[in-house]
Every structure is written in C-alpha cells, then in structure tokens.
C-alpha cells in the first residue's frame, strides 16, 4: 500500500529523520548524563574518619590524618589496626582464618572490614553525605 504518491523507501526515510528539536533533546540528555557521570566521582570520595565497633556498639572513632597503629586490647580484642596514607587495615588479629587481615587496605568512604570471630567492624566515613542513594 502506498501513501499519497510516496514510495515505500521515502516513507522509511521519514521515519528515521530527526528534526532539529530531536537533536537538541538528544544532545541535552547526553550532556546531562556526562555531567553526572563525571561529577559523581568527585563528590567527596575521601575518607576522613574510622569507626571501630564491636557487636554493633561503637568502641572508637579516630581520624585518618596521621599514620599510627591502634591496639584494640583495651577493648578486649587482640587486634591491631594500621593507618597509613589516609587508609586503614587490620594489621594483626588473633582470629583463626585471618580473613580480616588478608582483606587488606580500605580507603573509600563506606568501605568496611569485618572480623566475624571477634565481632569487630572497621568502617570508613567521609565529610559528605552518609548515604549511597535516595529512593522515593
């Protein structure tokens, strides 16, 4: 079936032709998408504090501004944390499998290391928002 004197190839071309408005909308959407992708990585990705908790109860909070070793014996746990260059790791622990020690360094906000046998959580936080996303 033909439409008003147009060939079928002309009808197919008109379906794929973009108007100036369509191009502008596509460029705006791509521009906003690139903006959010590029700025998302720069939104406070620097950890500044360490929170150590045992069984969900906060034990200690300290800043990552100076290199140090933190002994957790005062909290009844044979564990040592190491802070160096704005990152933290569990340097030693008396747990059997040493998974928390082998986990290595954490340095981004909201990263954590857990020692399940000792019920210890070591979590990092930053100065910015404490959430990953907002759902409505």
FENQUIRA-V695544 format. One record per helix or strand of 3 or more residues. SS is the DSSP state (hx for helix, st for strand). FROM is the first residue (numbers start at 0). LEN is the number of residues. Records with the same first field share a line. If there is no record, write none. Layout:
SS->FROM-LEN, FROM-LEN
This chain:
hx->7-9, 19-21, 72-3, 98-5
st->46-8, 56-7, 67-4, 78-6, 86-7, 111-4, 119-7
